[in-house]
Amino acid sequence: MNDPKLTPAEQSRQRLGRIKFEIPTQRVLKPKPPVVTVRQASAEKTAGRADYQVVKGQLHERLLDELNAGDLLGRGEEALSTYVQSFVTRVLEQEDLPLNEDERTRIVDDLKEETLGVGPLAGLMADPAVTDILVNSHNRVYVERFGKLEKSDVRFRDNAHLIRIIQRIAARVGRRIDESSPMVDARLPDGSRVNATLPPITIDGPTLSIRRFGRKRLNRDDLLRLGMFSPAMMDFMSLAVRARRNVIVSGGTGAGKSTFLGAICEVIPSDERIITIEDSAELILDQEHVVRKETRPLNLEGQGRVTARDLVINSLRMRPDRIIVGEVRGGEALDMLQAMNTGHDGSLTTVHANSPRDAIARLETMVLMAGMDLPSRAIREQIASAIDIIVSVKRFDDGVRRVDRISELTGLEEQTPQLQDIFVFEQTGRKDRKIQGHFTATGIVPRCAHQLRERGWEISFDLFRKSREGGG
């Protein structure tokens, strides 16, 4: 009913309002969500990952600024880990960061790894199949799996990020790397070997190479299962090491020299005093009476360098039963040979060479690097008198590391070192890209076996009977 007090216009508006109110409400259909293509979903996921990386990078820079300002980088890992935890908790409470719940939980571990570990390489370091990690620049990372190189999708933010990781690795083992000293050899806590370079040594940016040795040292049984040698080979090498024969393991880069050296060291009696000398301590021995030595580069003042030769000479004054040099590279070869010839039998070392005969030639060259003006015959006589067994290890093109041959150095004929092969690997063909072959005893009984038998050692010459054993 109309109100007589209202004007005709107001009454008309009232009737329209009542009509509008009395119209039954209709169900409003919700619009369908837009169809998201796979490409759009991938782009959104990539954008989210990029946002997380940006936030993580900014927080890491702030964290480093705080650590530097408080002079906290030199503290132990436990103290740094606690500080990173408190830093992230404080920032998340005080600031509204564009992170979801999963990212907020993950960022603590990621920042700890960035501050204490190897940053983006942590996932690769956790992969037991990865044996080498090769960083050519911040956006080019390659890995080796099962003997084959492949490109990884791991990336660093920029070259500055990569340099920080390199400097942290070096600092943890007391080394330094910067523009004035742009190269470094170091090791990680798990024993992995690290080499890094900075510009101007490498023109395109910093590089990082990590050779992994795994969390568990490969023992003799592991290597036998992998087809590196035959049971007869290992029996002979165990006999030679126990009998204090001087052994050299030769091979190229990545051939498995250090791995094989560690395996044959297992048979050294536990009551012997062992001294190891390495550029980067890698050998892991089971014996308790072990003294580990490591070379040292020049410090900031250009002083304090300790070479492998210094350590070999120093070791002779420490009443060693065994001297193990991780790798002979220079003048320390002369001191090593002299030690072998003056009562320190049972010494072991490795050398870069492609065959036993090449190993002898390299030793001769390295003796000359000691600065001694010695005639070639005198050097070769030293080598022939000191070295008993030379093991040649090779990494074949199918990615498998095998003992190529075990040879005995029997002496000199005029000026030529005389070698005789005791065991060899004979390749017979290929199957599915894998090399087929077998380990073979040549039938030659080594001279050292006769000598040991005369001294009362129980040695069966059947070990050297010509035979074939599987090798892959």
C-alpha positions as CSV (number, residue, x, y, z in Angstrom):
1,M,0.0,0.0,0.0
2,N,1.2,3.5,-0.9
3,D,2.0,6.0,1.8
4,P,-0.2,9.2,1.2
5,K,2.5,11.3,2.8
6,L,4.9,10.5,-0.1
7,T,5.1,12.4,-3.3
8,P,4.0,10.5,-6.5
9,A,7.7,10.1,-7.6
10,E,8.7,8.7,-4.2
11,Q,5.7,6.3,-4.3
12,S,6.9,5.1,-7.8
13,R,10.4,4.4,-6.5
14,Q,9.0,2.5,-3.6
15,R,7.0,0.3,-5.9
16,L,10.1,-0.4,-8.1
17,G,12.1,-1.4,-5.0
18,R,9.4,-3.7,-3.8
19,I,9.2,-5.4,-7.2
20,K,13.0,-5.8,-7.3
21,F,13.1,-7.3,-3.8
22,E,10.3,-9.8,-4.6
23,I,12.0,-11.1,-7.7
24,P,13.1,-14.7,-6.8
25,T,16.9,-14.9,-6.6
26,Q,18.5,-17.0,-9.3
27,R,21.4,-19.5,-8.8
28,V,24.6,-17.8,-9.9
29,L,26.9,-20.2,-11.7
30,K,30.5,-20.0,-10.8
31,P,32.8,-19.5,-13.8
32,K,34.9,-22.5,-14.8
33,P,38.5,-22.3,-13.9
34,P,40.7,-21.5,-16.8
35,V,42.4,-24.5,-18.4
36,V,46.1,-24.6,-17.5
37,T,48.4,-26.1,-20.1
38,V,51.4,-28.2,-19.3
39,R,53.6,-25.5,-20.5
40,Q,51.9,-22.9,-18.3
41,A,52.1,-25.2,-15.3
42,S,55.8,-25.7,-16.0
43,A,56.4,-22.0,-16.3
44,E,54.6,-21.3,-13.0
45,K,56.6,-24.0,-11.3
46,T,59.8,-22.6,-12.7
47,A,58.8,-19.1,-11.6
48,G,58.2,-20.4,-8.1
49,R,61.5,-22.1,-8.0
50,A,63.2,-18.8,-9.3
51,D,61.4,-16.8,-6.6
52,Y,62.7,-19.2,-4.0
53,Q,66.2,-19.0,-5.3
54,V,66.1,-15.2,-5.3
55,V,64.9,-15.1,-1.7
56,K,67.5,-17.7,-0.7
57,G,70.2,-15.8,-2.4
58,Q,69.3,-12.5,-0.6
59,L,69.1,-14.2,2.8
60,H,72.5,-15.9,2.2
61,E,74.1,-12.6,1.4
62,R,72.6,-11.0,4.5
63,L,73.7,-14.0,6.6
64,L,77.3,-13.7,5.3
65,D,77.3,-10.0,6.1
66,E,76.3,-10.7,9.7
67,L,78.9,-13.5,10.0
68,N,81.6,-11.3,8.6
69,A,80.6,-8.4,10.7
70,G,80.7,-10.5,13.9
71,D,83.9,-12.4,12.8
72,L,82.0,-15.7,13.1
73,L,83.1,-17.5,10.0
74,G,86.1,-19.0,11.9
75,R,83.9,-20.7,14.4
76,G,83.2,-24.4,14.4
77,E,80.4,-26.0,12.3
78,E,78.1,-26.6,15.3
79,A,78.3,-22.9,16.3
80,L,77.7,-21.8,12.7
81,S,74.8,-24.2,12.3
82,T,73.1,-22.8,15.5
83,Y,73.6,-19.3,14.2
84,V,72.1,-20.0,10.9
85,Q,69.0,-21.6,12.6
86,S,68.5,-18.5,14.8
87,F,69.0,-16.2,11.8
88,V,66.3,-17.9,9.7
89,T,63.9,-18.1,12.6
90,R,64.4,-14.3,13.3
91,V,63.9,-13.3,9.7
92,L,60.8,-15.5,9.2
93,E,59.2,-14.0,12.3
94,Q,60.0,-10.4,11.5
95,E,59.5,-10.3,7.7
96,D,56.8,-11.4,5.3
97,L,58.7,-13.5,2.8
98,P,57.1,-14.9,-0.3
99,L,57.6,-18.5,0.8
100,N,55.2,-21.4,1.3
101,E,55.4,-23.7,4.3
102,D,57.6,-26.3,2.5
103,E,60.0,-23.6,1.4
104,R,60.1,-22.1,4.9
105,T,61.1,-25.5,6.3
106,R,63.6,-26.2,3.5
107,I,65.4,-22.9,3.6
108,V,67.1,-23.6,6.9
109,D,68.8,-26.7,5.6
110,D,69.6,-25.0,2.3
111,L,71.3,-22.0,4.1
112,K,73.2,-24.4,6.3
113,E,74.5,-26.2,3.3
114,E,75.3,-22.9,1.6
115,T,77.2,-21.7,4.6
116,L,78.9,-24.9,5.7
117,G,78.9,-27.3,2.7
118,V,79.1,-27.3,-1.0
119,G,75.9,-25.3,-1.8
120,P,74.0,-26.5,-4.9
121,L,76.3,-29.5,-5.3
122,A,75.0,-31.1,-2.1
123,G,72.6,-33.3,-4.1
124,L,75.3,-34.6,-6.4
125,M,77.6,-35.3,-3.4
126,A,74.8,-37.4,-1.9
127,D,74.5,-39.5,-5.1
128,P,76.7,-42.6,-4.7
129,A,76.8,-43.1,-8.5
130,V,78.6,-39.8,-9.1
131,T,82.4,-40.2,-9.1
132,D,83.4,-36.8,-10.6
133,I,81.8,-33.4,-10.4
134,L,83.2,-30.9,-13.0
135,V,82.1,-27.2,-12.8
136,N,83.2,-25.3,-15.9
137,S,81.3,-22.1,-14.9
138,H,78.4,-21.2,-12.7
139,N,75.9,-22.5,-15.3
140,R,77.8,-25.5,-16.7
141,V,78.1,-28.5,-14.4
142,Y,79.0,-32.0,-15.5
143,V,79.1,-35.3,-13.6
144,E,80.5,-38.7,-14.3
145,R,78.3,-41.7,-13.6
146,F,79.5,-45.2,-14.4
147,G,82.4,-43.9,-16.4
148,K,80.4,-41.6,-18.6
149,L,80.2,-37.8,-18.5
150,E,76.8,-36.1,-18.6
151,K,75.5,-32.6,-18.2
152,S,73.7,-31.8,-14.9
153,D,70.9,-29.4,-14.4
154,V,72.6,-28.0,-11.2
155,R,73.4,-24.3,-11.4
156,F,75.0,-21.6,-9.3
157,R,73.4,-18.2,-9.2
158,D,76.5,-16.5,-10.7
159,N,80.3,-16.7,-10.6
160,A,80.4,-14.8,-7.3
161,H,78.3,-17.6,-5.8
162,L,80.6,-20.2,-7.2
163,I,83.7,-18.4,-5.9
164,R,82.2,-18.2,-2.4
165,I,81.7,-22.0,-2.4
166,I,85.3,-22.5,-3.6
167,Q,86.8,-20.2,-0.9
168,R,84.8,-21.9,1.8
169,I,86.0,-25.3,0.8
170,A,89.6,-24.1,0.8
171,A,89.3,-22.3,4.1
172,R,88.0,-25.4,5.9
173,V,91.4,-27.2,5.2
174,G,93.6,-24.2,5.9
175,R,94.1,-23.3,2.2
176,R,93.4,-20.0,0.5
177,I,92.4,-19.0,-3.1
178,D,92.1,-15.5,-4.5
179,E,93.4,-13.4,-7.3
180,S,96.9,-13.5,-6.0
181,S,96.8,-17.3,-5.5
182,P,94.2,-18.5,-8.1
183,M,94.7,-22.3,-7.8
184,V,94.1,-24.6,-4.9
185,D,94.1,-28.4,-4.1
186,A,92.1,-29.4,-1.1
187,R,89.9,-32.1,0.2
188,L,86.4,-32.4,1.6
189,P,85.6,-34.0,5.0
190,D,84.6,-37.3,3.2
191,G,88.1,-37.5,1.6
192,S,87.0,-36.3,-1.9
193,R,89.7,-34.5,-3.8
194,V,89.1,-30.9,-4.9
195,N,90.9,-28.7,-7.4
196,A,89.7,-25.1,-8.1
197,T,90.9,-22.3,-10.3
198,L,90.0,-18.6,-10.6
199,P,90.5,-16.0,-13.3
200,P,92.8,-15.1,-14.9
201,I,94.1,-18.7,-14.8
202,T,90.8,-19.8,-16.3
203,I,89.6,-17.2,-18.8
204,D,85.8,-18.0,-18.8
205,G,85.4,-17.9,-15.0
206,P,86.0,-20.0,-11.9
207,T,86.2,-23.8,-12.2
208,L,85.8,-26.6,-9.6
209,S,86.6,-30.3,-10.0
210,I,85.7,-32.8,-7.3
211,R,86.9,-36.4,-7.4
212,R,84.7,-38.4,-5.1
213,F,85.9,-41.4,-3.2
214,G,82.5,-42.3,-1.6
215,R,81.5,-42.4,2.0
216,K,82.9,-45.9,2.3
217,R,86.4,-46.9,1.2
218,L,86.3,-49.6,-1.4
219,N,88.1,-52.6,0.1
220,R,89.6,-55.7,-1.7
221,D,86.3,-57.5,-1.8
222,D,84.5,-54.6,-3.4
223,L,87.2,-54.1,-6.0
224,L,87.2,-57.9,-6.8
225,R,83.4,-57.7,-7.2
226,L,83.8,-54.8,-9.6
227,G,86.2,-56.7,-11.7
228,M,89.3,-54.6,-11.1
229,F,91.5,-57.7,-10.7
230,S,91.4,-61.5,-10.2
231,P,91.7,-63.4,-6.9
232,A,95.1,-64.7,-7.9
233,M,96.3,-61.1,-8.5
234,M,95.2,-60.0,-5.1
235,D,96.7,-63.1,-3.4
236,F,100.0,-62.3,-5.0
237,M,99.9,-58.6,-4.1
238,S,98.9,-59.4,-0.5
239,L,101.9,-61.7,-0.3
240,A,104.2,-59.0,-1.7
241,V,103.0,-56.4,0.7
242,R,103.2,-58.6,3.8
243,A,106.7,-59.7,2.7
244,R,107.8,-56.0,2.5
245,R,108.4,-55.8,-1.2
246,N,108.6,-52.2,-2.5
247,V,105.6,-51.5,-4.8
248,I,104.8,-48.8,-7.3
249,V,101.2,-48.4,-8.6
250,S,101.2,-46.6,-12.0
251,G,98.4,-45.3,-14.1
252,G,96.8,-42.3,-15.7
253,T,94.5,-39.7,-14.1
254,G,91.4,-41.3,-12.6
255,A,92.7,-44.8,-13.3
256,G,92.2,-45.9,-9.7
257,K,95.8,-45.8,-8.4
258,S,94.9,-44.5,-4.9
259,T,91.9,-46.9,-4.6
260,F,94.1,-49.9,-5.4
261,L,96.9,-48.6,-3.1
262,G,94.4,-48.4,-0.2
263,A,93.2,-51.9,-0.9
264,I,96.6,-53.6,-0.9
265,C,97.5,-51.6,2.3
266,E,94.8,-53.6,4.2
267,V,97.3,-56.5,4.7
268,I,99.9,-54.4,6.4
269,P,100.3,-55.8,10.0
270,S,98.6,-53.6,12.6
271,D,101.7,-53.5,14.8
272,E,103.8,-51.6,12.1
273,R,104.2,-47.8,12.2
274,I,102.9,-46.4,9.0
275,I,103.6,-42.8,7.7
276,T,101.6,-41.5,4.8
277,I,102.6,-38.5,2.8
278,E,100.1,-36.8,0.4
279,D,99.3,-33.4,-1.2
280,S,95.7,-33.8,0.0
281,A,95.2,-36.5,2.6
282,E,93.0,-39.2,0.9
283,L,94.2,-42.6,2.0
284,I,92.0,-44.2,4.6
285,L,93.8,-47.0,6.4
286,D,92.3,-49.4,8.9
287,Q,95.5,-49.7,11.0
288,E,95.7,-47.7,14.2
289,H,99.4,-46.8,14.2
290,V,99.3,-44.3,11.3
291,V,100.8,-40.9,11.0
292,R,99.3,-38.8,8.3
293,K,101.3,-35.9,6.7
294,E,100.2,-33.4,4.2
295,T,102.1,-30.8,2.1
296,R,101.5,-27.1,2.5
297,P,101.6,-24.3,0.0
298,L,103.0,-20.8,0.5
299,N,101.2,-18.5,2.9
300,L,100.2,-14.9,2.3
301,E,103.8,-13.8,3.0
302,G,105.2,-16.2,0.5
303,Q,106.7,-18.4,3.1
304,G,105.9,-21.7,5.0
305,R,105.8,-24.0,2.0
306,V,106.3,-27.7,2.9
307,T,107.0,-30.0,0.0
308,A,106.6,-33.8,-0.3
309,R,110.4,-34.1,-0.3
310,D,110.6,-32.2,3.0
311,L,108.1,-34.7,4.5
312,V,109.9,-37.8,3.1
313,I,113.1,-36.6,4.7
314,N,111.4,-35.8,7.9
315,S,109.7,-39.2,8.0
316,L,113.0,-41.0,8.0
317,R,113.6,-39.6,11.5
318,M,110.3,-40.9,12.8
319,R,111.2,-44.6,13.0
320,P,108.8,-45.7,10.2
321,D,108.1,-49.3,9.4
322,R,106.3,-48.3,6.2
323,I,106.4,-45.0,4.2
324,I,103.5,-44.6,1.8
325,V,103.7,-41.6,-0.6
326,G,100.3,-40.9,-2.1
327,E,101.9,-39.8,-5.4
328,V,105.5,-39.1,-6.4
329,R,105.6,-36.0,-8.5
330,G,109.1,-34.5,-8.3
331,G,112.4,-34.5,-6.4
332,E,111.0,-36.6,-3.6
333,A,111.5,-39.6,-5.9
334,L,115.2,-39.6,-5.1
335,D,114.6,-39.6,-1.3
336,M,112.0,-42.3,-1.7
337,L,114.4,-44.5,-3.6
338,Q,117.1,-43.9,-1.1
339,A,114.8,-44.8,1.8
340,M,113.9,-48.1,0.0
341,N,117.5,-48.9,-0.5
342,T,118.5,-48.1,3.1
343,G,116.4,-50.4,5.2
344,H,112.8,-49.0,4.7
345,D,111.5,-52.0,2.8
346,G,107.8,-52.4,2.2
347,S,107.3,-48.8,1.0
348,L,104.5,-48.0,-1.4
349,T,103.7,-45.2,-3.8
350,T,101.9,-44.2,-7.0
351,V,103.1,-42.5,-10.1
352,H,101.5,-41.1,-13.2
353,A,102.5,-43.4,-16.1
354,N,100.8,-45.5,-18.7
355,S,102.8,-48.7,-18.3
356,P,105.5,-50.2,-16.0
357,R,108.3,-49.2,-18.4
358,D,106.9,-45.6,-18.6
359,A,106.9,-45.6,-14.8
360,I,110.6,-46.3,-14.7
361,A,111.3,-43.6,-17.2
362,R,109.2,-41.1,-15.1
363,L,111.0,-42.0,-11.9
364,E,114.3,-41.4,-13.7
365,T,113.1,-37.9,-14.8
366,M,111.8,-37.0,-11.3
367,V,115.1,-38.0,-9.7
368,L,116.8,-35.4,-12.0
369,M,114.3,-32.9,-10.7
370,A,115.9,-33.2,-7.3
371,G,118.8,-31.1,-8.7
372,M,121.4,-33.9,-8.3
373,D,123.7,-34.2,-11.3
374,L,123.6,-38.0,-11.5
375,P,124.4,-40.2,-14.5
376,S,121.6,-42.1,-16.0
377,R,123.1,-45.5,-15.2
378,A,123.4,-44.6,-11.5
379,I,119.8,-43.5,-11.4
380,R,118.6,-46.7,-13.1
381,E,120.7,-48.8,-10.7
382,Q,119.0,-47.1,-7.8
383,I,115.6,-47.8,-9.3
384,A,116.4,-51.4,-10.1
385,S,117.7,-52.0,-6.6
386,A,114.8,-50.3,-4.9
387,I,111.6,-51.3,-6.8
388,D,110.3,-54.9,-6.7
389,I,106.8,-54.8,-8.2
390,I,105.1,-52.3,-10.6
391,V,101.3,-52.5,-10.9
392,S,99.8,-50.8,-14.0
393,V,96.2,-49.7,-13.5
394,K,94.1,-48.4,-16.4
395,R,90.7,-47.0,-16.9
396,F,89.3,-48.6,-20.0
397,D,87.1,-46.9,-22.5
398,D,84.0,-48.7,-21.1
399,G,84.5,-46.8,-17.8
400,V,85.8,-49.9,-15.9
401,R,89.0,-49.6,-14.0
402,R,91.2,-52.7,-14.2
403,V,94.7,-53.9,-13.3
404,D,96.3,-54.0,-16.8
405,R,99.4,-55.9,-15.6
406,I,101.5,-56.7,-12.7
407,S,105.3,-56.8,-13.5
408,E,108.4,-57.6,-11.6
409,L,111.6,-55.5,-12.0
410,T,114.4,-58.0,-12.0
411,G,117.4,-55.7,-12.6
412,L,119.5,-54.1,-15.4
413,E,120.9,-55.6,-18.5
414,E,123.6,-53.1,-19.5
415,Q,121.5,-49.9,-19.1
416,T,118.0,-51.4,-19.8
417,P,115.7,-52.2,-16.9
418,Q,114.4,-55.8,-17.2
419,L,110.7,-56.3,-16.6
420,Q,108.7,-59.6,-16.6
421,D,105.0,-59.7,-16.5
422,I,103.4,-61.9,-13.8
423,F,99.7,-61.2,-14.6
424,V,98.1,-59.4,-17.5
425,F,94.6,-58.5,-18.6
426,E,93.8,-59.8,-22.1
427,Q,91.0,-58.2,-24.0
428,T,89.0,-60.5,-26.2
429,G,86.3,-58.3,-27.6
430,R,83.2,-56.2,-26.8
431,K,79.6,-56.9,-25.8
432,D,77.0,-54.2,-25.4
433,R,79.8,-51.6,-25.4
434,K,81.5,-53.3,-22.5
435,I,85.0,-54.7,-22.9
436,Q,85.2,-58.5,-22.6
437,G,88.4,-60.2,-21.5
438,H,90.1,-62.1,-18.7
439,F,93.0,-61.9,-16.3
440,T,95.8,-64.3,-17.1
441,A,98.8,-65.5,-15.2
442,T,101.7,-65.6,-17.6
443,G,103.3,-68.7,-16.1
444,I,106.4,-66.9,-14.9
445,V,107.2,-67.4,-11.2
446,P,108.5,-64.1,-9.9
447,R,112.0,-64.0,-8.5
448,C,110.7,-62.6,-5.2
449,A,108.6,-65.8,-4.8
450,H,111.7,-68.0,-4.9
451,Q,113.4,-65.7,-2.4
452,L,110.5,-65.7,0.0
453,R,110.2,-69.5,-0.2
454,E,113.9,-69.8,0.7
455,R,113.2,-67.7,3.8
456,G,110.5,-70.0,5.0
457,W,107.3,-68.4,3.5
458,E,104.7,-70.9,2.4
459,I,104.0,-70.1,-1.3
460,S,102.3,-72.3,-3.8
461,F,103.7,-71.9,-7.3
462,D,100.2,-72.9,-8.6
463,L,99.3,-69.3,-8.0
464,F,101.4,-68.5,-11.1
465,R,100.3,-71.3,-13.3
466,K,99.1,-70.0,-16.6
467,S,95.3,-69.7,-16.4
468,R,92.4,-67.5,-17.3
469,E,90.1,-65.8,-14.8
470,G,87.0,-63.7,-15.5
471,G,87.5,-60.0,-15.9
472,G,84.3,-58.7,-17.4
